[in-house]
C-alpha cells in the first residue's frame, strides 16, 4: 500500500444504536435507535494510535490498534490501497456494550464511516461499499445496515454482496429498551440455536416477519402478533432467564416485547408513548435485578460523517 492520507485531516462520526431481529426477523430486520456513539478522528504525522474513550467502555476497551474502530478504519482504507496512518481517536460512547444494542456493529460502522470521511474527495465510498465493508467485519448485515442508513432496514446477502432496503417507521411506534446490568455474549447466544428448525416454525416466522414489516410501517396495532417468534428466542431463553421471564410477563400484559439483538436487553415496540410508560411500570414491579428503561425514538438518519475544519 503506497497511498497516504493528509496529516491533520479530521472527521467527526456519529452512529446510532440498533436493535436487530425484532422478534421474528432473525438476521434480517434491524431498527436504528436514537442513542449514539460519537467519535473524532485526526490523521497524525507520527505512526501509531492515540485513543481517548469517555462514557461506556472507558478504561475497558483497548487503546491500541486492536480497538474495533481502528481495525475497521484499517480494513476500509486497505480496500482502497491506503495504509493505516497515525491516528488520534476521541470517542464518547453511549451505546451499552454486550447488551444487544449493536455496540460492535456501531464501532465497525464508525470505522467505515471515518475511513470514508478521510478519503472524501479522493475516493468515493458508496453506500453499497460501506455496507459491504461493514458486513465483512460484522459477519451479517442486520445490525450494520440500520446503523449505516437509519430507520427500519431489511438486509439480505447475495453472491455479489449484502443489500438492504430502508423503510420509514410509522410515527406511532414508540420503542423502549430495558437494559440490565449483566451482559450476554453474541457468540454464546448463537451457539444455543439448532442447525435446523421444524417446518411449521419456519412457516410461522415467515408469516410474522411479513406482518412485522406491515405493522412497523403502517399498522402499529398489529405489533403484538407481529413480534411472535419461534426461530431463536426460545432456544436462547435458558441463558437469559430473567429476560425470558420479563418478556413473557410483558407480552401477557399486551406489550410487544422481544429480545433486543442477542440480548439480554428487552425491546418493547409500543404502539403509542403511553404504552412505554405501562411497560416500564411492569418491569419495575416484576424485575428481580436493576433494569434501566431507555425511552428512545427511532433514528431515521443513520450514521453521519463530517470533515472538521482545522
Backbone torsions as a table, in degrees:
resi	resn	phi	psi	omega
1	UNK	NA	120.4	-172.3
2	UNK	-109.1	-13.8	-176.3
3	UNK	-84.0	149.5	178.6
4	UNK	-135.4	156.0	-178.0
5	UNK	-95.0	159.8	-178.4
6	UNK	-71.9	125.6	176.7
7	UNK	-62.9	135.4	179.4
8	UNK	95.4	-10.8	178.9
9	UNK	-67.7	133.1	-177.2
10	UNK	-130.4	141.9	175.4
11	UNK	-134.7	150.5	172.9
12	UNK	-115.2	141.2	-174.4
13	UNK	-129.6	141.4	177.4
14	UNK	-134.5	126.5	-174.5
15	UNK	-132.7	133.4	-178.8
16	UNK	-83.0	158.6	168.0
17	UNK	-68.5	162.0	177.6
18	UNK	-139.5	157.3	170.4
19	UNK	-125.1	120.5	-177.2
20	UNK	-100.5	162.5	178.0
21	UNK	79.6	-53.4	177.9
22	UNK	57.5	34.0	-176.8
23	UNK	97.0	-101.2	-172.2
24	UNK	-81.5	-15.0	-171.4
25	UNK	-87.5	53.7	-172.5
26	UNK	-58.6	126.0	178.2
27	UNK	59.6	19.8	-175.2
28	UNK	-131.7	-49.2	-175.8
29	UNK	-99.6	143.4	176.1
30	UNK	-150.2	152.8	-176.7
31	UNK	-130.3	130.7	176.9
32	UNK	-85.9	136.7	-176.7
33	UNK	-121.6	148.2	-173.5
34	UNK	-80.2	67.4	173.6
35	UNK	-142.9	127.5	-161.8
36	UNK	-128.6	144.5	161.8
37	UNK	-97.7	135.1	-179.0
38	UNK	-124.8	136.3	-177.4
39	UNK	-136.6	153.2	169.2
40	UNK	-128.2	130.9	-176.1
41	UNK	-124.3	132.5	179.5
42	UNK	-127.5	137.8	175.9
43	UNK	-81.3	126.9	-177.8
44	UNK	-104.7	158.9	178.0
45	UNK	-74.5	-37.8	-177.4
46	UNK	-87.1	148.4	-179.8
47	UNK	-70.5	167.9	-179.9
48	UNK	95.7	174.6	-178.7
49	UNK	-123.7	143.5	173.1
50	UNK	-117.8	122.3	-173.5
51	UNK	-125.7	129.4	175.1
52	UNK	-123.8	124.0	-178.1
53	UNK	-121.7	129.0	171.3
54	UNK	-121.8	160.2	-178.4
55	UNK	82.2	-144.6	-177.0
56	UNK	-61.5	132.0	176.5
57	UNK	87.8	-5.5	179.1
58	UNK	-59.4	129.1	-178.6
59	UNK	79.7	0.3	-178.4
60	UNK	-119.7	-40.1	-177.3
61	UNK	-80.0	156.0	179.5
62	UNK	-60.7	150.5	176.9
63	UNK	-121.7	33.7	175.5
64	UNK	-130.7	-161.7	-174.6
65	UNK	-72.0	-4.7	174.5
66	UNK	-84.0	-7.1	176.1
67	UNK	-56.8	134.4	-171.5
68	UNK	-60.8	-37.2	177.8
69	UNK	-62.7	-44.1	-180.0
70	UNK	-64.4	-41.3	177.8
71	UNK	-60.9	-39.4	178.6
72	UNK	-69.0	-37.1	175.4
73	UNK	-62.3	-47.7	-178.3
74	UNK	-62.0	-43.0	179.3
75	UNK	-61.3	-42.6	-178.0
76	UNK	-70.7	-44.0	179.5
77	UNK	-63.8	-38.2	-179.2
78	UNK	-61.1	-32.6	178.7
79	UNK	-59.5	-28.5	-178.1
80	UNK	-108.7	19.2	174.7
81	UNK	66.6	36.6	174.3
82	UNK	-114.7	135.3	176.0
83	UNK	-79.4	153.6	175.5
84	UNK	-67.7	120.2	178.7
85	UNK	-83.6	178.7	166.9
86	UNK	-64.5	138.3	-174.7
87	UNK	-136.9	145.2	165.2
88	UNK	-113.7	124.6	-178.4
89	UNK	-121.8	122.7	175.3
90	UNK	-114.9	118.7	-174.6
91	UNK	-121.2	133.7	168.6
92	UNK	-116.5	111.2	-173.4
93	UNK	-102.6	131.5	175.5
94	UNK	-117.2	-15.8	-176.9
95	UNK	-80.4	122.2	179.6
96	UNK	-58.9	144.4	179.2
97	UNK	-91.7	140.8	174.1
98	UNK	65.8	26.1	-176.4
99	UNK	-119.4	4.0	179.5
100	UNK	87.1	25.0	178.6
101	UNK	-117.1	22.6	170.8
102	UNK	73.9	31.6	-177.0
103	UNK	-65.4	-39.9	179.3
104	UNK	-69.8	-39.8	175.7
105	UNK	-61.6	-39.5	178.5
106	UNK	-64.9	-38.9	178.1
107	UNK	-64.9	-42.3	178.4
108	UNK	-63.7	-47.3	178.9
109	UNK	-62.4	-37.6	177.0
110	UNK	-57.5	-44.6	-180.0
111	UNK	-66.9	-41.7	178.4
112	UNK	-63.2	-44.8	-179.5
113	UNK	-67.9	-37.4	177.3
114	UNK	-61.7	-44.0	178.8
115	UNK	-62.1	-42.1	-179.8
116	UNK	-64.2	-35.9	177.3
117	UNK	-68.9	-40.4	178.6
118	UNK	-66.6	-26.2	179.5
119	UNK	-93.7	0.1	-176.5
120	UNK	-57.0	131.8	-177.9
121	UNK	84.5	-7.4	179.5
122	UNK	-113.5	-50.7	179.6
123	UNK	-134.2	137.1	175.6
124	UNK	-88.4	119.7	173.9
125	UNK	-101.4	106.2	-176.1
126	UNK	-76.4	169.1	175.2
127	UNK	-57.5	-42.3	179.9
128	UNK	-64.2	-39.7	177.8
129	UNK	-62.5	-45.7	-178.3
130	UNK	-61.4	-44.0	179.3
131	UNK	-64.1	-41.1	180.0
132	UNK	-64.9	-45.2	179.4
133	UNK	-61.6	-45.4	-178.9
134	UNK	-66.7	-39.1	-179.5
135	UNK	-67.5	-35.7	177.3
136	UNK	-57.5	-38.0	-178.8
137	UNK	-83.6	-38.0	-176.5
138	UNK	-80.9	-32.5	179.3
139	UNK	101.8	-28.1	177.0
140	UNK	-153.3	151.9	-167.9
141	UNK	-91.6	0.9	-170.0
142	UNK	-68.8	-27.4	175.2
143	UNK	-89.4	-40.7	-174.0
144	UNK	-73.7	-28.2	179.6
145	UNK	-62.9	-52.0	177.7
146	UNK	-66.5	-31.5	177.2
147	UNK	-64.2	-37.3	178.7
148	UNK	-73.9	-45.1	-164.6
149	UNK	-112.8	-13.0	179.0
150	UNK	79.4	173.6	177.2
151	UNK	67.5	-156.4	173.8
152	UNK	-93.4	128.1	178.5
153	UNK	-121.9	141.5	167.3
154	UNK	-104.7	124.3	-178.4
155	UNK	-122.7	142.7	178.1
156	UNK	-149.0	162.4	-178.6
157	UNK	-111.5	149.1	178.4
158	UNK	-133.6	168.4	175.8
159	UNK	-58.8	-22.1	179.7
160	UNK	-95.7	4.4	178.3
161	UNK	121.2	177.9	-178.2
162	UNK	-76.1	149.9	175.8
163	UNK	-131.9	164.4	179.3
164	UNK	-148.4	159.7	169.8
165	UNK	-130.8	124.4	178.1
166	UNK	-94.7	135.3	178.1
167	UNK	-125.8	148.0	176.8
168	UNK	-87.5	136.9	-175.2
169	UNK	-89.1	142.1	177.7
170	UNK	-54.6	137.2	-174.6
171	UNK	-64.7	-17.4	178.1
172	UNK	-78.6	-16.6	-178.5
173	UNK	-68.4	125.0	-174.0
174	UNK	-127.4	94.4	-177.0
175	UNK	-75.6	146.0	166.0
176	UNK	-136.4	134.8	179.8
177	UNK	-114.3	131.4	176.5
178	UNK	-104.1	117.9	-172.2
179	UNK	-112.3	120.3	178.7
180	UNK	-84.6	174.7	178.3
181	UNK	-79.0	-25.3	-177.2
182	UNK	-88.2	159.1	-176.6
183	UNK	-108.0	172.9	176.8
184	UNK	-142.3	133.4	176.9
185	UNK	-79.2	126.1	177.4
186	UNK	-61.8	-39.3	179.6
187	UNK	-62.2	-41.7	177.8
188	UNK	-64.4	-44.4	-179.6
189	UNK	-58.3	-43.2	-179.3
190	UNK	-67.8	-33.2	-177.6
191	UNK	-68.2	-17.6	-177.9
192	UNK	-83.0	-8.6	-178.1
193	UNK	-89.0	143.7	178.1
194	UNK	-74.9	162.7	178.2
195	UNK	-70.7	-28.7	179.7
196	UNK	-138.3	158.2	179.4
197	UNK	-129.4	159.0	177.7
198	UNK	-58.5	145.6	-179.0
199	UNK	-55.2	-42.6	-177.9
200	UNK	-64.3	-32.1	177.7
201	UNK	-71.8	-36.5	177.0
202	UNK	-63.5	-44.0	178.3
203	UNK	-63.1	-42.3	178.5
204	UNK	-55.6	-46.9	-177.0
205	UNK	-71.6	-33.4	175.6
206	UNK	-60.2	-44.2	-178.6
207	UNK	-66.3	-42.1	-178.2
208	UNK	-70.6	-35.6	177.7
209	UNK	-63.3	-43.1	177.8
210	UNK	-63.5	-42.5	179.2
211	UNK	-65.0	-36.2	-178.0
212	UNK	-64.1	-40.3	177.0
213	UNK	-59.9	-45.6	179.0
214	UNK	-63.2	-40.6	-179.0
215	UNK	-64.9	-41.3	-176.5
216	UNK	-73.2	-30.9	-177.0
217	UNK	-100.5	-16.0	-172.9
218	UNK	-139.8	-37.7	-169.4
219	UNK	-133.4	74.1	-177.2
220	UNK	-58.4	-22.6	179.9
221	UNK	-64.8	-12.8	180.0
222	UNK	-95.4	5.2	-172.0
223	UNK	-64.6	-32.7	-179.2
224	UNK	-63.2	-50.4	178.0
225	UNK	-66.5	-36.7	-174.3
226	UNK	-71.2	-18.9	-178.3
227	UNK	-97.4	10.0	175.1
228	UNK	-67.9	146.2	-176.0
229	UNK	-146.6	140.5	173.0
230	UNK	-128.2	9.7	-171.1
231	UNK	-96.9	-33.2	-174.2
232	UNK	-141.4	-32.9	-171.6
233	UNK	-66.9	-40.5	-179.2
234	UNK	-62.8	-36.9	-177.5
235	UNK	-71.1	-26.7	-178.0
236	UNK	-93.7	-6.0	-170.8
237	UNK	-59.3	-38.7	-176.1
238	UNK	-62.5	-27.9	-179.9
239	UNK	-82.2	-13.2	-178.6
240	UNK	-135.8	65.7	-172.1
241	UNK	-60.5	-40.5	-178.3
242	UNK	-73.1	-36.7	173.9
243	UNK	-56.8	-48.5	-178.9
244	UNK	-62.1	-42.9	-178.1
245	UNK	-65.9	-42.5	-179.4
246	UNK	-69.2	-38.2	176.7
247	UNK	-61.6	-42.6	178.2
248	UNK	-61.0	-42.7	179.8
249	UNK	-66.2	-42.0	179.5
250	UNK	-64.1	-45.5	-177.9
251	UNK	-67.7	-36.8	177.8
252	UNK	-62.3	-28.9	179.0
253	UNK	-89.4	2.5	175.5
254	UNK	96.4	10.4	-179.8
255	UNK	-97.0	131.4	-179.2
256	UNK	-74.9	83.4	-174.9
257	UNK	-104.1	138.8	178.7
258	UNK	-142.8	164.3	170.7
259	UNK	-71.1	132.1	176.8
260	UNK	-83.1	115.9	-178.5
261	UNK	57.9	-131.1	177.5
262	UNK	-85.9	1.9	179.7
263	UNK	85.7	-179.2	5.1
264	UNK	-89.8	4.2	179.5
265	UNK	-65.2	157.1	180.0
266	UNK	-114.9	131.5	174.7
267	UNK	-106.8	126.8	171.9
268	UNK	-111.4	121.6	179.7
269	UNK	-96.1	80.4	-178.7
270	UNK	-64.3	149.4	178.1
271	UNK	-91.5	-4.6	172.3
272	UNK	-162.0	161.6	-176.2
273	UNK	-58.1	-32.5	-179.4
274	UNK	-63.2	-32.6	179.2
275	UNK	-61.9	-34.2	-179.7
276	UNK	-63.3	-41.3	-178.7
277	UNK	-66.2	-40.4	177.4
278	UNK	-63.8	-40.3	178.4
279	UNK	-64.4	-40.3	179.8
280	UNK	-64.9	-38.7	177.8
281	UNK	-64.6	-40.4	179.8
282	UNK	-64.6	-46.2	-179.8
283	UNK	-62.9	-41.9	178.8
284	UNK	-60.9	-36.6	-178.3
285	UNK	-78.7	-32.7	-171.5
286	UNK	-98.7	-19.3	-173.7
287	UNK	-75.6	148.9	179.0
288	UNK	-99.0	-18.5	178.0
289	UNK	-124.8	-179.4	-176.2
290	UNK	-82.5	126.7	175.4
291	UNK	-124.3	130.6	177.3
292	UNK	-91.9	128.6	178.2
293	UNK	-94.0	119.5	177.7
294	UNK	-108.6	108.4	177.3
295	UNK	-85.3	103.5	-170.4
296	UNK	-118.0	143.7	170.8
297	UNK	-82.5	162.4	169.8
298	UNK	-75.6	132.1	174.8
299	UNK	-85.3	124.5	-178.2
300	UNK	-100.7	-8.8	-172.5
301	UNK	-95.3	-34.8	-174.9
302	UNK	80.8	-161.7	-176.5
303	UNK	-74.7	151.2	176.6
304	UNK	-132.9	150.7	174.5
305	UNK	-137.6	137.5	179.6
306	UNK	-136.0	141.4	171.1
307	UNK	-72.2	136.0	179.3
308	UNK	-101.7	122.3	-179.9
309	UNK	-69.6	142.3	-178.8
310	UNK	-109.2	NA	NA
